[in-house]
């Protein structure tokens, strides 16, 4: 009589894997916090198909991701340094209108999935999907896919971004050194709406064709900021003493950012991935401008 070798399954390992896949508490607990991009694949093709514009493309790649999540709701934000440049809120398993489409977010097998559908007519339909999960290395994976149906033709494109968690208070490079130099604007978001709601004394200083110049003057221990037009004319000048003391007004360094406070308007300069992000806020209104080195 021949005896066949019987493989006895590891029941405990199977249970652990099953619980991992079906217990949504893992993603809820693990995803909260701030995440920094470490790699991405397929993003160029996805962004070309998505056609969201220069600002959308830059923030898609360069912004950190931040999550606050429980079993009912999810808040997802894009951060540059400590500055929030975009935020979305979703209640799980509830549909809402978003940019003319219908959006919903839900938990499924330890993944957070959001889907927005635009139904143009019976023959034209678009789906924008974002799925988030934590892999075996503890990294956050965000998979974006765009699916379209036009008549009998179907098209799909997908990309993946991988993020690592950012320890609180981690600064890789000092902005005091990174910001020095000249910068030209490459994208802006929210400026028109900001100007409609907030009185600005110098809107021309933020025009697309203007440049920002930062100089470090060691003898005075300060940073000088110049807004210059295309002809080299000075539009605006500010200076900041190099220290870490927050102020109620003026210009200063705080949390690896350069901050200017003028009455109720706060302007924050952050450098990330060799791009300069400028966030200007007053009350509930804000705009973001992105610059690259000249």
C-alpha positions as CSV (number, residue, x, y, z in Angstrom):
1,X,0.0,0.0,0.0
2,X,1.3,3.4,-0.9
3,X,0.8,6.4,1.3
4,X,0.4,9.8,-0.2
5,X,2.1,12.7,1.5
6,X,-0.6,15.0,2.9
7,X,0.2,18.7,3.3
8,X,-1.4,19.9,6.5
9,X,-2.3,23.5,6.1
10,X,-1.2,26.1,8.7
11,X,-4.6,26.9,10.1
12,X,-3.4,29.8,12.2
13,X,-1.6,31.4,9.3
14,X,-4.7,31.0,7.2
15,X,-6.8,32.6,9.9
16,X,-4.4,35.5,10.2
17,X,-4.4,36.1,6.5
18,X,-8.2,35.8,6.3
19,X,-8.6,38.3,9.2
20,X,-6.1,40.7,7.6
21,X,-8.1,40.6,4.3
22,X,-11.5,41.0,5.9
23,X,-10.9,43.1,9.0
24,X,-11.2,46.7,7.8
25,X,-9.9,48.0,11.1
26,X,-6.4,47.4,9.9
27,X,-6.6,50.0,7.1
28,X,-8.5,52.4,9.3
29,X,-5.8,52.4,12.0
30,X,-2.8,52.2,9.7
31,X,-3.6,54.9,7.1
32,X,-4.0,57.8,9.5
33,X,-1.1,60.2,9.4
34,X,1.1,61.9,6.7
35,X,2.7,60.0,3.8
36,X,5.6,60.9,1.5
37,X,5.9,59.6,-2.1
38,X,8.8,57.1,-2.7
39,X,7.9,55.7,-6.1
40,X,5.3,55.9,-8.9
41,X,4.5,54.0,-12.1
42,X,2.3,54.9,-15.0
43,X,1.6,58.4,-13.7
44,X,2.5,60.3,-16.9
45,X,0.0,58.3,-19.1
46,X,-2.7,58.6,-16.4
47,X,-2.2,62.4,-16.0
48,X,-2.3,62.9,-19.7
49,X,-5.6,61.0,-19.9
50,X,-6.9,62.7,-16.8
51,X,-6.2,66.2,-18.2
52,X,-6.5,68.0,-14.9
53,X,-4.1,70.8,-15.7
54,X,-0.6,71.8,-14.5
55,X,-1.5,72.4,-10.9
56,X,-3.3,69.0,-10.6
57,X,-0.4,67.2,-12.2
58,X,2.2,68.9,-9.9
59,X,0.2,68.2,-6.7
60,X,-0.5,64.6,-7.8
61,X,3.2,63.9,-7.8
62,X,4.8,66.2,-5.3
63,X,2.2,66.6,-2.5
64,X,2.3,64.5,0.6
65,X,-0.9,62.6,1.5
66,X,-2.6,63.0,4.8
67,X,-5.5,60.9,6.2
68,X,-7.8,61.1,9.1
69,X,-10.1,58.1,9.1
70,X,-12.6,56.2,11.3
71,X,-15.3,53.6,10.5
72,X,-17.7,56.3,9.2
73,X,-15.7,59.0,7.5
74,X,-12.5,59.7,5.7
75,X,-10.7,63.0,5.3
76,X,-7.9,63.0,2.7
77,X,-5.6,66.1,2.2
78,X,-2.7,67.0,0.1
79,X,0.1,68.7,2.0
80,X,3.2,70.7,1.1
81,X,5.1,70.9,4.3
82,X,2.5,71.8,6.9
83,X,0.3,73.6,4.3
84,X,-2.9,72.0,3.1
85,X,-3.4,72.6,-0.7
86,X,-6.4,70.3,-1.2
87,X,-8.8,68.4,1.0
88,X,-11.7,66.0,0.5
89,X,-14.2,64.5,2.9
90,X,-16.3,61.4,2.4
91,X,-18.8,59.4,4.4
92,X,-18.6,55.7,3.7
93,X,-21.3,54.2,1.6
94,X,-23.0,57.5,0.9
95,X,-23.2,59.0,-2.6
96,X,-22.5,62.6,-3.2
97,X,-22.2,64.9,-6.2
98,X,-18.6,65.8,-7.2
99,X,-17.7,68.0,-10.2
100,X,-20.9,67.0,-12.0
101,X,-20.5,63.3,-11.3
102,X,-21.6,60.9,-8.6
103,X,-19.0,59.9,-6.0
104,X,-18.9,57.3,-3.3
105,X,-16.3,55.8,-0.9
106,X,-16.4,52.5,0.9
107,X,-14.3,49.9,2.7
108,X,-13.7,46.5,1.1
109,X,-11.2,43.8,2.1
110,X,-8.9,46.3,3.9
111,X,-8.9,48.7,1.0
112,X,-10.4,52.2,0.9
113,X,-12.0,52.7,-2.5
114,X,-13.5,55.9,-4.0
115,X,-15.2,56.1,-7.3
116,X,-16.7,59.0,-9.3
117,X,-18.9,58.3,-12.3
118,X,-19.9,60.7,-15.0
119,X,-22.8,59.4,-17.1
120,X,-22.9,61.6,-20.2
121,X,-25.7,59.6,-21.9
122,X,-26.5,55.9,-22.5
123,X,-23.4,55.5,-24.6
124,X,-20.9,57.7,-22.8
125,X,-19.6,57.0,-19.3
126,X,-16.5,57.8,-17.4
127,X,-15.2,56.3,-14.1
128,X,-12.4,57.8,-12.0
129,X,-11.3,55.3,-9.3
130,X,-8.8,55.7,-6.4
131,X,-8.0,52.7,-4.2
132,X,-5.8,52.8,-1.1
133,X,-4.2,50.0,0.8
134,X,-1.2,49.2,3.0
135,X,1.2,46.6,1.6
136,X,3.3,44.0,3.4
137,X,6.1,46.5,3.9
138,X,3.9,49.0,5.7
139,X,3.8,51.4,2.7
140,X,0.7,53.1,1.5
141,X,-0.3,52.2,-2.1
142,X,-2.6,54.5,-4.0
143,X,-3.9,53.1,-7.3
144,X,-5.7,55.5,-9.7
145,X,-7.6,54.3,-12.7
146,X,-9.6,56.1,-15.4
147,X,-12.1,54.1,-17.4
148,X,-14.2,55.4,-20.3
149,X,-16.9,54.0,-22.5
150,X,-17.8,55.8,-25.7
151,X,-20.3,53.8,-27.8
152,X,-18.8,50.3,-28.2
153,X,-15.2,51.4,-27.4
154,X,-13.7,51.0,-24.0
155,X,-10.5,52.6,-22.7
156,X,-8.6,52.3,-19.4
157,X,-5.5,53.7,-17.9
158,X,-4.0,53.0,-14.4
159,X,-1.1,54.3,-12.3
160,X,0.2,53.5,-8.8
161,X,1.9,55.7,-6.2
162,X,3.8,54.2,-3.2
163,X,4.2,56.3,0.0
164,X,6.1,55.8,3.2
165,X,4.9,57.3,6.5
166,X,6.4,60.6,7.6
167,X,7.6,60.7,11.2
168,X,6.3,63.8,13.0
169,X,8.6,66.8,12.7
170,X,10.8,65.2,10.0
171,X,12.5,67.8,7.7
172,X,14.9,66.5,5.1
173,X,16.5,69.8,4.1
174,X,16.4,73.3,5.6
175,X,14.3,75.8,3.7
176,X,16.9,78.5,4.7
177,X,19.2,77.0,2.1
178,X,16.7,75.4,-0.3
179,X,14.8,78.6,-1.1
180,X,17.7,80.8,-2.1
181,X,17.7,81.7,-5.8
182,X,15.2,82.8,-8.5
183,X,12.0,81.1,-9.3
184,X,9.4,81.3,-12.1
185,X,5.8,80.4,-11.9
186,X,4.6,77.2,-13.6
187,X,1.1,76.7,-12.1
188,X,-1.5,78.4,-9.9
189,X,-4.8,77.4,-8.4
190,X,-7.6,79.5,-6.8
191,X,-6.1,83.0,-7.5
192,X,-9.1,84.4,-9.3
193,X,-11.5,83.3,-6.6
194,X,-9.2,84.6,-3.9
195,X,-9.0,88.1,-5.6
196,X,-12.8,88.2,-5.9
197,X,-13.2,87.6,-2.1
198,X,-10.1,89.2,-0.6
199,X,-8.8,92.7,-1.2
200,X,-5.1,92.5,-2.2
201,X,-2.8,95.5,-2.2
202,X,-0.3,93.9,-4.7
203,X,-2.0,91.3,-6.9
204,X,0.5,92.1,-9.7
205,X,3.2,90.6,-7.5
206,X,1.6,87.2,-8.1
207,X,1.0,87.5,-11.9
208,X,2.1,84.4,-13.9
209,X,5.0,86.2,-15.6
210,X,6.6,87.6,-12.4
211,X,9.6,86.0,-10.7
212,X,10.4,85.4,-7.1
213,X,14.0,86.0,-5.9
214,X,15.4,84.9,-2.5
215,X,18.8,86.1,-1.2
216,X,20.5,85.1,2.1
217,X,22.2,88.2,3.5
218,X,24.6,86.7,6.1
219,X,25.8,90.1,7.5
220,X,22.2,90.9,8.6
221,X,21.3,87.2,9.2
222,X,18.2,87.5,7.0
223,X,16.5,86.3,3.9
224,X,15.3,88.9,1.4
225,X,12.3,88.3,-0.9
226,X,11.8,90.2,-4.2
227,X,8.9,90.0,-6.6
228,X,10.2,91.1,-10.0
229,X,8.2,91.7,-13.3
230,X,9.4,90.7,-16.8
231,X,11.3,93.9,-17.1
232,X,13.2,93.5,-13.9
233,X,11.1,96.1,-12.0
234,X,10.7,95.5,-8.3
235,X,7.0,94.9,-7.4
236,X,7.3,93.9,-3.8
237,X,10.1,93.5,-1.2
238,X,10.2,91.6,2.2
239,X,12.9,90.4,4.5
240,X,13.0,87.8,7.2
241,X,15.4,87.4,10.1
242,X,16.7,83.9,10.3
243,X,15.2,82.5,13.5
244,X,12.5,80.1,14.5
245,X,10.3,82.5,16.5
246,X,6.7,82.8,15.3
247,X,5.3,86.3,15.1
248,X,1.9,87.8,14.8
249,X,3.0,90.0,11.9
250,X,6.0,90.2,9.6
251,X,8.1,87.5,8.0
252,X,9.8,84.6,9.9
253,X,10.7,80.9,9.7
254,X,8.5,78.3,11.2
255,X,8.3,74.5,10.9
256,X,10.8,74.6,8.0
257,X,8.6,77.1,6.1
258,X,9.1,80.8,5.4
259,X,6.0,82.6,6.6
260,X,4.7,86.2,6.0
261,X,1.8,87.5,8.1
262,X,0.2,90.8,6.9
263,X,-2.9,91.6,9.0
264,X,-5.1,88.5,8.5
265,X,-3.3,87.3,5.4
266,X,-0.7,84.5,5.9
267,X,1.6,83.5,3.0
268,X,3.7,80.3,3.5
269,X,6.6,79.3,1.3
270,X,7.6,75.6,1.1
271,X,10.3,73.9,-1.0
272,X,9.6,70.3,-2.0
273,X,11.2,68.2,-4.8
274,X,13.0,71.3,-6.0
275,X,9.7,73.1,-6.5
276,X,8.6,76.2,-4.6
277,X,5.0,76.0,-3.3
278,X,3.4,79.3,-2.1
279,X,0.1,79.2,-0.2
280,X,-1.7,82.4,0.6
281,X,-4.6,82.4,3.0
282,X,-7.1,84.8,4.5
283,X,-10.0,83.4,6.4
284,X,-11.6,80.6,4.3
285,X,-10.0,81.7,1.1
286,X,-6.7,80.7,-0.3
287,X,-4.6,80.2,-3.5
288,X,-1.6,78.1,-4.3
289,X,1.2,79.0,-6.7
290,X,4.0,76.7,-7.8
291,X,7.4,77.8,-9.1
292,X,10.5,76.1,-10.5
293,X,14.1,77.4,-10.5
294,X,15.0,79.9,-13.3
